[in-house]
Amino acid sequence: MEIISEFKCGNMGGMRRSKATNSLEIISDHTKGLYEDKWFGDILHYTGMGKKGDQDLYFRQNKTLAQSDTNGVEVHLFEVLVPTEYIYRGVVYLAGKPYQEIQVIF
């Protein structure tokens, strides 16, 4: 699936908002080592936007995702296990309240 043409979103980043399709495409890329997204059973604990310092849960697409249970934006999950191979996991929903944790990135 060509993410950009299908969802009319940008081609950069792990969170790609499309106002044209009223959707947010989140990409959990396990190949880059930038974030530590983790599966606990069938629930993905996804790390939002921001590379330095504390991330703000209510800034840009972090806010879109955090409020996706009430803002009408449909969230689609893609996962990358092999570089450049995107696996579409489907429409996803918040499993609970967003939270913050400390991640040490090497």
C-alpha positions, 0 to 999 in steps of 0.5 A: 500500500502506498501510504502517501497516495492512499491517505494523502499524508506527508512522507516523513515522520512516525506520525502523519496527519491527513486533513484530507482523509481526517486520519492520522497514520502512525508508524512504529518503526522497530528498525531505527532505534529512535523510539522504544515502542512496545507490545504488551499482549495486543496493545502497542505502547507507542512513543509519540513525536519529539526527539529531545527532552520531554515530549508534550502530550498535547503538542501537534500530532501527539495531541491528535493521537491523545484526543483521537477517541473524541476528535473524530480522527481515524488512526491507522497503524503501520509497523516496520520490522524490516527497513522500508517494509511497511506492514498495515495493522489496521485502524487502532484506538486508544486502549487507555489514557496516554502517559509519559515515561523516560526512555534512554536512547543510545 
